[in-house]
Amino acid sequence: MKNIAESMHDFDRENFRRVAAGLPEIQEEQTQGEKLKALAGLFNGLFRELCAIFPYLSNKPQEDLDEMRRQWLQSFAENGIWTSAQIDAGLRVARQQEKPFVPSPGQFVAWCRAEECAAVGLPNQAELMELFYRYCRTRGSYPDAESFPWPGKIDGKNTSQSSANYWIVTTLYQQMRASGLSDAEVRRKAGEELAAMALRIRRGEEIPEPKKQLPKLGGKPLARAQSLAKIVELREKHGLRGAKS
């Protein structure tokens, strides 16, 4: 199945609702109809697979299935799950489940991303957050971010995997510091950064090695006491003397 991200931008609300509910689409033009059929086929195929994995789904009333399809379609659109390859990744995890419970749309999206990341050598979101917290706790023990023991290094040398980990974590750290992000916001952005990095790797893009970065400004202003302390620190560091009184 080809990527359908471009198709989503052209859908009007009525056709979006009709496809999500499993209804025939309103074909205003041939190309629009073809796009809608591709989208409907993608989700119809997904639900056939889910019914095979979780048989009790077949006993649900059609109204419940229509609402479930609508919710999943909306969740996929909001979280960037556009292709059959991504959905196949989520289904691989679904087939490994021992419990016969249908996952929530959010859980299935997480499965899609986890498998997608594993396929290109990236950590899943939980592993990334663990690495992020470890970096936050111990970064003061290293002279700079580049010296941190990024997972994926071989004999102390960077690889595409360690470079990807470096860029994702340091980007998250800068965003957290600059914008005062909450833990929930960092987690959400971690998923976005993983998805973006996985896409870059799948496209064959070369991930640059770590390099020192200038801090991104734009967060909350320092309090007066913090500003004075920073001035004193800079004077001592550079051997400067204060103004004579």
C-alpha positions as CSV (number, residue, x, y, z in Angstrom):
1,M,0.0,0.0,0.0
2,K,1.4,3.4,-1.0
3,N,1.7,6.1,1.6
4,I,-1.7,7.9,1.9
5,A,-0.6,10.9,3.9
6,E,-1.3,13.2,1.0
7,S,-4.7,11.7,0.5
8,M,-5.7,12.6,4.1
9,H,-5.3,16.3,3.5
10,D,-7.8,16.2,0.7
11,F,-10.6,14.4,2.6
12,D,-13.6,16.4,3.6
13,R,-15.3,15.7,6.9
14,E,-18.3,13.9,5.4
15,N,-16.2,11.4,3.4
16,F,-13.8,11.0,6.4
17,R,-16.8,10.1,8.6
18,R,-18.3,7.7,5.9
19,V,-15.0,5.8,5.4
20,A,-14.5,5.5,9.1
21,A,-18.0,4.1,9.5
22,G,-17.4,1.6,6.6
23,L,-20.0,3.4,4.4
24,P,-19.6,4.0,0.6
25,E,-17.7,7.1,-0.1
26,I,-19.1,10.1,-2.0
27,Q,-17.0,10.3,-5.2
28,E,-16.7,13.8,-6.4
29,E,-14.0,12.9,-8.8
30,Q,-12.2,9.8,-9.9
31,T,-8.8,10.5,-8.2
32,Q,-10.6,11.4,-5.0
33,G,-12.6,8.1,-5.1
34,E,-9.4,6.1,-5.7
35,K,-7.8,7.7,-2.7
36,L,-10.8,6.9,-0.5
37,K,-10.9,3.3,-1.7
38,A,-7.2,2.9,-0.8
39,L,-7.9,4.3,2.7
40,A,-11.0,2.1,3.2
41,G,-9.1,-1.0,2.0
42,L,-6.3,-0.3,4.5
43,F,-8.6,-0.1,7.5
44,N,-10.9,-2.9,6.3
45,G,-7.8,-5.2,6.0
46,L,-6.7,-4.2,9.5
47,F,-10.0,-5.1,11.1
48,R,-10.2,-8.4,9.3
49,E,-6.8,-9.2,10.8
50,L,-7.9,-8.0,14.3
51,C,-11.1,-10.2,14.1
52,A,-8.9,-13.2,13.3
53,I,-6.6,-12.5,16.2
54,F,-9.3,-11.5,18.6
55,P,-12.3,-13.7,17.6
56,Y,-14.8,-12.2,20.0
57,L,-14.7,-8.9,17.9
58,S,-17.0,-10.7,15.4
59,N,-19.8,-10.8,18.0
60,K,-19.9,-7.1,18.5
61,P,-22.8,-5.1,17.2
62,Q,-22.1,-3.4,13.9
63,E,-22.7,0.0,15.5
64,D,-19.9,-0.7,18.0
65,L,-17.6,-1.8,15.2
66,D,-18.3,1.3,13.2
67,E,-17.5,3.5,16.2
68,M,-14.3,1.5,16.9
69,R,-13.3,1.9,13.3
70,R,-13.9,5.6,13.5
71,Q,-11.8,6.0,16.6
72,W,-8.9,4.0,15.2
73,L,-8.9,5.9,12.0
74,Q,-8.8,9.1,13.8
75,S,-6.0,7.9,16.1
76,F,-3.9,6.8,13.1
77,A,-4.4,10.1,11.4
78,E,-3.4,12.0,14.5
79,N,-0.3,9.9,15.2
80,G,1.1,9.5,11.7
81,I,0.3,5.9,11.0
82,W,-0.2,6.0,7.3
83,T,1.1,2.9,5.6
84,S,0.4,-0.8,5.6
85,A,4.0,-1.4,6.6
86,Q,3.4,0.5,9.9
87,I,0.1,-1.4,10.5
88,D,1.8,-4.7,9.7
89,A,4.4,-3.9,12.4
90,G,1.6,-3.4,15.0
91,L,-0.2,-6.6,13.9
92,R,3.1,-8.6,14.5
93,V,3.0,-7.5,18.1
94,A,-0.8,-8.2,18.3
95,R,-0.2,-11.8,17.3
96,Q,2.2,-12.2,20.1
97,Q,-0.3,-11.2,22.8
98,E,-1.4,-14.0,25.2
99,K,-4.5,-12.1,26.5
100,P,-7.5,-12.1,24.2
101,F,-8.2,-8.4,24.7
102,V,-8.3,-5.9,21.8
103,P,-5.8,-3.1,22.3
104,S,-6.8,0.5,22.5
105,P,-6.0,2.7,19.4
106,G,-3.2,4.3,21.5
107,Q,-1.7,0.9,22.4
108,F,-1.8,-0.3,18.8
109,V,-0.1,2.9,17.7
110,A,2.6,2.3,20.3
111,W,3.0,-1.2,18.9
112,C,3.4,0.1,15.4
113,R,6.1,2.5,16.5
114,A,7.9,0.0,18.7
115,E,8.2,-2.5,15.8
116,E,9.1,0.2,13.4
117,C,11.9,1.5,15.7
118,A,13.2,-2.0,16.3
119,A,13.5,-2.7,12.6
120,V,15.9,0.2,12.2
121,G,17.9,-0.3,15.4
122,L,16.2,2.4,17.5
123,P,14.9,2.0,21.1
124,N,11.2,1.8,21.7
125,Q,9.6,4.7,23.5
126,A,10.0,3.2,27.0
127,E,13.7,2.4,26.4
128,L,14.2,5.9,25.0
129,M,12.6,7.6,28.1
130,E,14.9,5.4,30.4
131,L,17.9,6.6,28.4
132,F,16.7,10.2,28.6
133,Y,16.3,10.0,32.4
134,R,19.7,8.5,32.8
135,Y,21.2,11.2,30.7
136,C,19.5,13.9,32.8
137,R,20.7,12.3,36.0
138,T,24.4,11.7,35.0
139,R,25.2,14.3,32.3
140,G,27.1,16.3,34.9
141,S,29.6,13.5,35.2
142,Y,30.8,14.0,31.7
143,P,32.6,17.0,30.2
144,D,29.9,17.3,27.4
145,A,27.0,15.5,25.8
146,E,29.3,14.0,23.2
147,S,31.3,12.1,25.9
148,F,28.1,10.4,27.3
149,P,28.2,6.6,26.7
150,W,25.5,6.5,24.0
151,P,24.1,3.0,23.3
152,G,25.3,1.7,20.0
153,K,28.9,2.8,20.2
154,I,31.4,0.2,19.2
155,D,34.9,0.4,20.8
156,G,34.1,4.0,21.7
157,K,33.3,5.0,18.2
158,N,30.0,6.3,17.0
159,T,27.6,4.3,14.8
160,S,24.4,5.4,13.1
161,Q,22.6,3.9,16.1
162,S,24.5,5.8,18.8
163,S,24.3,9.0,16.7
164,A,20.5,8.6,16.4
165,N,20.3,8.2,20.2
166,Y,22.4,11.3,20.8
167,W,20.3,13.5,18.5
168,I,17.0,12.3,19.9
169,V,17.9,12.6,23.6
170,T,19.8,15.9,23.3
171,T,17.0,17.4,21.3
172,L,14.5,16.3,23.9
173,Y,16.7,17.8,26.7
174,Q,17.0,21.1,24.9
175,Q,13.3,21.3,24.3
176,M,12.5,20.4,27.9
177,R,14.9,23.1,29.3
178,A,13.9,25.8,26.8
179,S,10.1,25.4,27.1
180,G,9.8,23.9,30.6
181,L,8.1,20.8,29.3
182,S,6.2,18.5,31.7
183,D,7.0,14.8,31.9
184,A,3.9,14.0,29.8
185,E,4.9,16.5,27.2
186,V,8.5,15.1,27.0
187,R,7.0,11.6,26.5
188,R,4.8,12.8,23.7
189,K,7.7,14.5,22.0
190,A,9.8,11.4,22.4
191,G,7.3,9.5,20.3
192,E,7.4,12.2,17.7
193,E,11.2,12.3,17.6
194,L,11.4,8.5,17.4
195,A,9.0,8.4,14.5
196,A,10.9,11.1,12.6
197,M,14.2,9.4,13.2
198,A,12.9,6.1,12.1
199,L,11.6,7.7,8.9
200,R,15.0,9.3,8.2
201,I,16.8,5.9,8.6
202,R,14.3,4.1,6.4
203,R,14.8,6.6,3.7
204,G,18.5,5.9,3.8
205,E,19.5,9.2,5.2
206,E,22.9,9.4,6.8
207,I,22.6,10.4,10.5
208,P,25.5,12.8,11.3
209,E,27.8,12.1,14.2
210,P,27.4,14.0,17.4
211,K,28.8,17.5,17.5
212,K,28.7,20.3,20.1
213,Q,25.6,22.4,20.0
214,L,24.9,25.9,21.1
215,P,22.1,26.0,23.8
216,K,18.7,27.0,22.5
217,L,17.3,30.0,24.4
218,G,13.8,30.9,24.9
219,G,12.8,29.5,28.3
220,K,11.8,31.3,31.4
221,P,13.9,34.3,32.4
222,L,16.3,33.9,35.3
223,A,15.4,35.4,38.6
224,R,17.6,38.3,39.9
225,A,19.5,36.0,42.3
226,Q,20.1,33.5,39.5
227,S,21.3,36.2,37.1
228,L,23.8,37.6,39.6
229,A,25.1,34.2,40.4
230,K,25.6,33.5,36.7
231,I,27.5,36.8,36.3
232,V,29.8,35.9,39.2
233,E,30.4,32.5,37.6
234,L,31.3,34.0,34.3
235,R,33.7,36.5,35.9
236,E,35.5,33.9,37.9
237,K,35.7,31.6,34.8
238,H,37.2,34.3,32.6
239,G,39.3,36.1,35.3
240,L,37.3,39.3,35.0
241,R,37.0,41.8,37.8
242,G,33.8,43.5,38.9
243,A,33.3,47.3,38.4
244,K,34.9,49.5,41.1
245,S,32.5,51.1,43.5
